[in-house]
Amino acid sequence: MSSQDERFQAAAHDPAGSSTDDGMTWWYRWLCRIAGVLGGMSCAFAGLWNCVTINPLNIAAGVWMMLNAFVLFLCEAPFCCQFIEFANAVSARADKLRPWQKAAFYCGMAVFPVMLSLTLTTLFGNAIAFATGVLYGLSALGKKGDAISYARIHQQQKQMDEEKLTGALEGQA
């Protein structure tokens, strides 16, 4: 067995290295990945279109959008960047980030070109990349509670309010 196979098996059996403790379901994780790939594609095409101009701020925003596309592909779909040696290492490191960290990073990356040059191309080109950050941000909030626990909390709160009200009325009499 080669050393690369040993490292792969060690990483596969390492529970600390896995990101299953972030509370995301498998379908939501895939939704975030697909949104990241679509965001990368929209950033790449819009960035290229944005560079076909004579305005230097549009060119800078277009270059930044293409850089965003590269980072999104690198983090969310490293198989698209097989020609780059460090793609799998960057993707593994990005998978270890918490969802709120990914959300802040992706949203920040998507807002910067819009701040450079506020055009429809930059808005629509970065919209899906920003939406990817929003999806990760929503996953950082956690799972929604069930109706039974909400009803129980509401009942306890209602009961406490009634006790305070009766206590206040008894104190007045």
C-alpha positions as CSV (number, residue, x, y, z in Angstrom):
1,M,0.0,0.0,0.0
2,S,1.4,3.4,-0.9
3,S,1.7,6.3,1.5
4,Q,-1.0,8.2,-0.4
5,D,-3.4,5.3,0.2
6,E,-2.5,5.2,3.9
7,R,-3.1,8.9,4.3
8,F,-6.5,8.6,2.5
9,Q,-7.6,5.7,4.8
10,A,-6.4,7.6,7.9
11,A,-8.4,10.7,6.8
12,A,-11.4,8.5,6.1
13,H,-11.4,7.0,9.6
14,D,-10.6,10.2,11.4
15,P,-13.8,11.4,13.0
16,A,-12.3,14.8,14.0
17,G,-11.6,15.5,10.3
18,S,-15.1,14.9,9.2
19,S,-17.7,17.6,9.0
20,T,-20.7,15.5,10.0
21,D,-21.0,17.3,13.3
22,D,-22.2,20.6,11.7
23,G,-25.8,19.4,11.7
24,M,-26.3,19.5,8.0
25,T,-28.3,16.8,6.3
26,W,-26.8,15.1,3.2
27,W,-29.3,16.7,0.8
28,Y,-28.6,20.2,2.3
29,R,-24.9,19.7,2.0
30,W,-25.4,18.7,-1.7
31,L,-27.6,21.7,-2.2
32,C,-24.9,24.0,-0.9
33,R,-22.3,22.3,-3.1
34,I,-24.5,22.6,-6.2
35,A,-25.2,26.3,-5.4
36,G,-21.5,26.8,-5.0
37,V,-20.8,25.3,-8.4
38,L,-23.6,27.3,-10.1
39,G,-22.3,30.4,-8.3
40,G,-18.8,29.8,-9.6
41,M,-20.2,29.4,-13.1
42,S,-22.2,32.6,-12.9
43,C,-19.3,34.5,-11.5
44,A,-17.0,33.2,-14.2
45,F,-19.3,34.1,-17.1
46,A,-20.3,37.4,-15.7
47,G,-16.7,38.3,-14.8
48,L,-15.6,37.5,-18.3
49,W,-18.4,39.6,-19.7
50,N,-17.6,42.4,-17.3
51,C,-14.0,42.5,-18.5
52,V,-15.0,43.4,-22.0
53,T,-15.1,47.1,-21.4
54,I,-12.9,50.1,-21.1
55,N,-13.9,51.1,-17.6
56,P,-11.1,50.1,-15.2
57,L,-13.5,49.5,-12.2
58,N,-15.6,47.1,-14.3
59,I,-12.4,45.2,-15.3
60,A,-11.3,45.0,-11.7
61,A,-14.7,43.7,-10.7
62,G,-14.6,41.2,-13.5
63,V,-11.2,39.9,-12.5
64,W,-12.4,39.6,-8.9
65,M,-15.5,37.7,-10.0
66,M,-13.3,35.3,-11.9
67,L,-11.2,34.9,-8.8
68,N,-14.4,34.2,-6.9
69,A,-15.3,31.6,-9.4
70,F,-12.0,29.9,-9.0
71,V,-12.2,29.9,-5.2
72,L,-15.8,28.5,-5.3
73,F,-14.7,25.7,-7.7
74,L,-11.7,25.0,-5.5
75,C,-13.7,24.8,-2.3
76,E,-16.9,23.2,-3.4
77,A,-16.0,21.1,-6.4
78,P,-12.3,20.2,-6.4
79,F,-12.8,17.6,-9.2
80,C,-13.2,20.6,-11.5
81,C,-9.7,21.7,-10.7
82,Q,-7.8,18.3,-11.1
83,F,-4.9,20.0,-12.9
84,I,-4.1,21.9,-9.7
85,E,-2.0,19.8,-7.2
86,F,-3.3,21.4,-4.0
87,A,-7.0,21.4,-5.0
88,N,-7.9,18.4,-2.8
89,A,-6.0,19.8,0.2
90,V,-7.8,23.2,-0.1
91,S,-11.1,21.5,-0.4
92,A,-10.4,19.3,2.6
93,R,-9.4,22.4,4.6
94,A,-12.6,24.2,3.4
95,D,-14.7,21.3,4.5
96,K,-13.3,21.6,8.1
97,L,-14.6,25.2,8.3
98,R,-17.8,25.9,10.2
99,P,-20.8,26.8,8.2
100,W,-20.9,30.4,9.5
101,Q,-17.2,30.8,8.5
102,K,-18.0,29.7,4.9
103,A,-21.1,31.9,4.9
104,A,-19.1,35.0,5.9
105,F,-16.3,34.2,3.4
106,Y,-18.6,33.5,0.4
107,C,-20.9,36.5,1.1
108,G,-17.8,38.8,1.6
109,M,-16.3,37.5,-1.7
110,A,-19.6,38.2,-3.5
111,V,-20.2,41.7,-2.1
112,F,-16.7,43.1,-3.0
113,P,-17.1,43.2,-6.8
114,V,-20.6,44.8,-6.4
115,M,-19.0,47.5,-4.2
116,L,-16.3,48.1,-6.9
117,S,-18.7,48.4,-9.8
118,L,-22.5,48.4,-9.2
119,T,-23.9,47.1,-12.5
120,L,-26.4,44.5,-13.4
121,T,-23.7,42.2,-14.5
122,T,-22.0,42.2,-11.2
123,L,-25.3,42.0,-9.3
124,F,-26.6,39.0,-11.2
125,G,-23.2,37.4,-11.5
126,N,-22.6,37.4,-7.8
127,A,-26.2,36.6,-6.8
128,I,-25.8,32.8,-6.7
129,A,-22.4,33.0,-5.0
130,F,-24.0,35.2,-2.3
131,A,-26.9,32.8,-2.1
132,T,-24.4,30.0,-1.4
133,G,-23.1,32.0,1.5
134,V,-26.7,32.5,2.7
135,L,-27.4,28.8,2.5
136,Y,-24.3,28.1,4.6
137,G,-25.4,30.8,7.0
138,L,-28.8,29.3,7.4
139,S,-27.2,25.9,8.2
140,A,-25.2,27.6,10.9
141,L,-28.4,28.6,12.6
142,G,-29.2,25.0,13.3
143,K,-32.2,22.8,12.9
144,K,-35.7,23.9,13.4
145,G,-37.4,22.6,16.5
146,D,-40.4,20.3,16.4
147,A,-44.0,21.5,17.0
148,I,-44.3,19.5,20.3
149,S,-41.4,21.3,22.0
150,Y,-42.7,24.7,20.8
151,A,-46.2,23.9,22.1
152,R,-44.7,22.8,25.4
153,I,-42.7,26.0,25.7
154,H,-45.7,28.1,24.8
155,Q,-47.8,26.3,27.4
156,Q,-45.2,26.8,30.1
157,Q,-44.9,30.5,29.2
158,K,-48.7,30.9,29.2
159,Q,-48.9,29.2,32.6
160,M,-46.1,31.5,34.1
161,D,-48.0,34.5,32.8
162,E,-51.2,33.4,34.4
163,E,-49.4,32.7,37.7
164,K,-47.8,36.2,37.6
165,L,-51.2,37.7,36.8
166,T,-53.0,35.9,39.7
167,G,-50.1,36.8,42.0
168,A,-50.4,40.5,41.1
169,L,-54.2,40.4,41.6
170,E,-53.9,38.7,45.0
171,G,-51.3,41.3,46.0
172,Q,-53.8,44.1,45.2
173,A,-56.7,42.6,47.2
